[in-house]
Amino acid sequence: MIKLMIVWTLAALFTANSLLATLRANFGAGVWLLWAFSAMFIVYGLFHKPIDAFCRQGLGFVLKIVFICGLAVFTGLFVFVAVSGYTGGAKGDEKAIIVLGAGLRGETVTDVLASRLESEYGVDQGEDYDVAVVTDFSSLPESTNVLLVPPGTYTVPVEVLSQVRLIIGLAWERADYPVLILQGEPRPMTNSDTLEESFVTLGTATASIAGVILDAPSPTILETALPGADQFSDKFFNVTFSPNVDALNVYSQTLFNGWGWVINAYGISTVRERHVVEKGLDAVHEEGVMNGIDSIFRPLVRWGERIDRVMGWK
């Protein structure tokens, strides 16, 4: 009797959790797994007598042992992830936000994603971190600090890069990164060495940007401040620059790409291209730890996507 009470309690809890997950997030492999557990407890609660009889001997007994072992492994992994998550909390100096189990409905942020971004990053820092999925940069939602950009091509006023805190591309593969076409008013700039004048669009990038392609119809320079040991990948993580866009660290006067037209605009005595060691350190800084995380989670995500396609959810 006690066993059945426990089974029906678990069935009720899993069913309620499954309903909430279905309403609040995308119906993907994770939600499917919750419904599978709910169905398992319900089926056992209804047919526990024949199931118990089948599992007492022969093949049923073998399947019972396999099931118990699998459940033990699953429980152990669940406990490990939970304990690791609670004991390895944020230190306050992180430069990335990782949100697992939360996503979008089309171009709308789910409640789960919004609440996690706000609670894990905004509230802890004492700041108002409003999140929005943006496809039109001409009129941003008021007080928005985090912009999530779906794949596509968008015209972006260069001033936006100094008005928000985070711009994150919502694409897994680099080929699908959203393209941001930076628009601004070109203005004259005088070469400090030759006094020759050229016209460039100058912008300030205080936002941290990840997973996008930066392009522009005219030469565009993004000035940013990277003090101390900060590197370009702290500000532009997995960002691809077109030949018409470059970034300048105003502290060290170094250029991310060092395009010739940028050096001609400022003067060779004023700015310089990063040397080989700087590029190498920045590449290791950008690709080392994060690519290690990618290598762990990428197969899991792809298996989840396959399940979604097979079940017709995606």
N, C-alpha and C positions, 0 to 999 in steps of 0.2 A: 504493500500500500504506500509506504514512504517512497519507494522507488518511483512509482507512478506519479506521485505528487511532484517529485523533482523533475521528472520528464515533462509533465504538462506545464510546470512553471517555466522551464527552459524553452519549451515550444512557444509559450506566450511571449516571453522576452524577445526571442529571436524574431518572431513574427512582427512584433511592434517595431523592433529595430529595422527590419527589412522594409516595412511600410514607410518609416521616416526617411531611410536612405533613398528609397524610390522617389519620394516627393521632393527631397532636398538636393539630390545630386543626379549625375548622369546614370542611366541604367546600364552599367557596365559589368565586367566580370566580378568585381567585388560585391555588388548588390546581388548578382546571381548566386554567389557563394553563400550569402546570408539566407536567401530563400531556400537554398539546398539544405542548410542546417535546420531551418524551420520545418521543412517537409520531412526530414529524417526523424525529428522528434515527434511530429504529429503521427507519422506512419507507425512508429514504434508504440506510441501511446494507444493507437487503435487496434493494432494487431500484435500486442506484446506476447500473448500466449503461444500462437503458432511460431513466432520468431524465436522465442526462448526454447521451444521444443526442438526446432531445427538446429539450433546452435549447441545442443547438448552433445552431439556425437558426429563423427564422420566429417564430411566436407563443411558442414555448418560450424563445427567446432574450430576447424582450421581458419575459416573466414572470420570467426569471432576473434581469434588470436591476432590475425592480421589487422583487423579493425582496431583492436585495443592498442596495438603497437603504433599504428598510424595516428590514433588520437593522442597517444602519449607524446609522439614527436611534435604534432601540431601544438599541443598545449605547452610543451617546452619552448618551442620557437616563439609562441605568443608571449609567454612570460619573459623570455629573454629580450624581445623587442620592447615590451612595456617597461621593464626595469631599466634597460639602456636609455630609453627615452626620458624617463623621470630623473635618472641619476646624471645623465650627460646633457644638462640644460644649457641654454644659451649663456655666453659669458659677457655679452654686451658689445663686443668688438667685431662681430661677424659682418661680412660684406655680401651675404647671400641669404635668400629666403627660399627654403624648400618646403613645399606644401604637398603632403601625401594624402591621397584619398579625397581630394576636393578638385572641382573643375568648373566647367562652364555649361550653360544651356544655350547653345548657339553663340550669341555674343553677350549673353547676360551672365554676370558673376553669380554663382550659387551662394546661398546663405552660408554654406560650410566654408567656401573659399574666403568670402568677405570676412567672416567672423574670425577665421584663423589668422589672416593677415593682420587684422586689427588687434586681436588679443596677443598674438605672439610678437608683433613688431611695434604696433602703434601704442598700445596701452602701456607696455613695459617701458617704452621710451618716453612716455608722457606726451606723445604727440598725436594729432588727429590724422590718421592715415586712411583717407577715403580712397576706395578702389573703384576703378571704372574700366570697362572694356570700351576702347575707342576706335571708331572707324572714320570719324570726322573731327579733324584737329582744328577746324575753324572756330568751334565753340565748345570748349571743354567744360565739363560739369564743374560747378563752383566748388572750391576748396578741395579738389581732387589732387592727391599727391602721388598715387600709383596708377600708371596707365598700362593696361594689358592690351597688346595689339595683335589681332588675329593675322594669319597670312594674307598678303595682298600688297597693293601699292598705294601709298598715301602721300598727299601733299601736306607738309608740316612746316608752319612758320618757325624759323630758327629760334625765335624767342621762347618757344615751348620748352626747349632744353634747359632753360634757366627758371622755369616756372613750376616744375614738378620735381619730385625726389627720385622716382624710379620709372623707367620705361622698359617693359619686358615683352619681348616677342613671344607669341604663343605658337611656336613651331618646334618640332623635335629635330627634324633634319635641316641642315644648313641651306639646302636647296629651296626649302619652303619658308625661309625667314621673311618676315614682312619687310618691304622696301619703303624707307622713309625718304621722300624727296624734299630736301630742305630748301625753303624759300626765304629769301631776304633781299634787302636792297644793297646792291654792290656800291662800294664807296672807294674813293682813291686811297692808295697806300704808297708811301714813298720809301724806296730802297735806301737804307742808311748808308750804303757804300757808294752807289752810283747816282743816287738822287733821282733815279728813274721812277716814274709813277705807273702803277697798275691798279686795276679795279678788282676788288675781291669782296665777298660777303663775309662779314665778321660776326661770329656768334659766341656766346658764353655757355659752356656746358657744365652746369652744376649738378644736373641729374646723372644718376648712375644708369647705364644703358646696357641691356643684355639681349642677345639673340635677335639682332636686326641687321639690315644692310642700310648703310647711309649713302645717299646719292644727292646730287644737286645739279641744277641746270647751268650754274656758273661756279667758278672757283669759290669754295667756302672753307673758312678756317674756324675751327671750334677751339676757343681758348678755355683751358681748364686748369685748376690748381691742384697739384699733387705734391704735398709737402713730405719731407722726410723719406721714409722707405716706401711710400705709396708708389704704385706703378700704373701704367696705362690700363692694364687689365683690371685694376680696381675700379676704374671708371667706365671702361668699355670692355665688357666681358662677352666674348664670342660675337664681336661686332666686326662686320666686313665694311671696309671703306672703299668707295669708288675712287677713281683717279681724280675726281673733282672735289674731294673732301679730305681734309687732313685735320689732325688735332695737335695743339701746342700746349705743352706744360709750361705755364708762365713762371714757375719757380726755377726750373733748370733750363728753360728756353730750348727744350728738345722737342722734336717733331715725331709723331707716331710713325708716319710713312716717309716723310722727308721728300715729298714731291718737289720737282724742280721749280715749279711756279710759285710754291710757298717761299722757298729760299730767295727767289728773285723778288718777291713782294717785300720781305723784311730786310734782306741783306745777309750775306754769308757771315758777317761779323756779329750779327744779332741772334740768329737762330742756327741750329744745327740738327742734322739727322742723328738718330740713335746709333751708337756704334754696336758692333757685333755682340759684345758681352751684355750690353743693356737689352738687346733684343732677345738674346738667349735666356737671360734671367726672367724677363717678362713672359716668354713663352712657357717656361717651366712653371712659373707662378700661376699662369692661366690654365694650363692643361693638366698639371700634375694631379692634384687632389680631386678636382672636379671631374676629370676624365676617369679617375679611379671609381668615383661614385657612379658615373654614367655606365661604366662597364659592368657594375653589379646590377643596376636597376634596368638597363636597357633590355636584356632578355626577358625579364618579368613583364615589362610593359608590352613587348611584342607578343608574348604569349597571351596577355590579356586582350590585345587588339585582335588576335586571331579568333579567340573565343567570341569576342563581340561580333566579328564578321560572320562566323559560322551560325551564331544565334540570330543574326539579322538585326542586331542592335546598332550597327554602325555602317 
